[in-house]
Amino acid sequence: MQRSWWYVLLGVLALLAVAVVLRCDSPNKPRSVTLTWQAPAQGGGVTVVGYNVYRRTLDSDSFVKIAEKVPGPLYDDRLVTRGRTYIYVVTAVDATGRESRFSPETTAKVPSTNLLF
C-alpha cells in the first residue's frame, strides 16, 4: 500500500498544473484568485479525497495552509490584497489523511488598480 501511495502521488504531482485566474466583480469589491488544477486519475489502491492549498508572498519563505480538504480541483482565494504577489502550491490528501508533496508553484500578481478584468 505504501508503495502504491507514492506512485499515485507522483502522478498527482505531475498532473497538478495549477492555473490562476484573477477576478474582480466590481471596483468596490475585493479581488480574488481562482486556482484550478487537473484531478489525478484514481487507482493504485489510493483514493484522493481532497486537496490542501498553501500560499506565501514574495517576501516570505514559508507556505501557510489556507484551505484543507478542498473537495475538487477548484479553489477561490478571496483573502488577497491589491498589489501583492502570491505563490501557491497544492497537495493531495487520501482517505487516511496522508498528504502528498507540494505541487509545482504557481504565481499570481493581484493588480493594484480598480480595472475590471
N, C-alpha and C positions, 0 to 999 in steps of 0.2 A: 504494500500500500504506500509506504513512504516513497519508494522509487517512482511509482506511477504519479504520485502527487507532484513531484518535482518536474517530471516530463510535461505534465499538463500545465503547470505554472510557467515553464519555459515557453510553451506555446502561447499562453496568455500574454506574457510579456512581449512576444513577437507581434501579437495582434493588437495590442493596446496602443494604437495610433490615436493619440488624443488630439482632437480638433478643438479650436477655440472660436466662439462667436461672441462678439461684444454687442450688447443691446442697450438701447435707451428708448423707452416708450414715449417719453416726453421730456422737454428740457428741465422740468421741475422734479422729475423722479430720478432716483439713483440709477446708475448704470449697473449692469450685471454681466458676468462672464458665464457663458454656457459651454460646458465641456461635454464632448461626445466621444465615444470610442467603440470599437467593434468588439462585441462579446465573443469570447472564445467558444469553440465547439466543445460540447460536453463529452467526456469519455475518460478512459483510464481509471474508472472507479472513483473519480473525484467529481463532486458537484459544486460548482461555484454558486454561492447563494447571495453574493453581494460584492460590493466594491467599497474600498475606503479611499477617500480623496484627501490629498495633502497639498499644502500651499506654503510658499515662502515668498518674501520680497527680495529684490535685488541686493539689499543691504543686509540680508540675513543668510547664514549658512545652514540653518536648521529648518526642516519642514515641520509644519504643525498640522495635525489631523483636523480637517474642518467638517468632514462628514464620514459616517461609518455605516456599513451595511446598506449602501445605496442599492436598491433592487435591480436597476437596469443601467444600461450604458449611457446615461444622461444625467448631468448634474448642473444646476444653476447656482452659481456663487453670487449671491445678492449683497454680500458684505464687502464690496470693493470700494476703493477710494479713487476719485478722479485724479489723473496724473501719475498714478503709481503703476509699476510693472510687477506682475506676479508670475511665479513659476509654479507649475502644477505637476504632480505625479499621481498615479492611481495604482492601487493594489487590488488583487482578487482575494476573496475570503471564501473558504469552504465551509461545509456544514458543521465542522467541529471547531471553527474559529481560527484555523490556521490561515496565515496571511502570506501572500507572495512577496517577492521583492518588488521594489518600485519599478513602474513602467518608465520608459524614456520620458525625459522632461519636455514640457511644452510651456511656452511663454505667452502671456497676454499683457499688452500695454493698454491701460484704460486711458482714453483721451481726457484732457482737462477741459475741453470746450463743451458747449451745450449743443453741438451739432447733432442732429439725428442721423442715424446710420442703420 
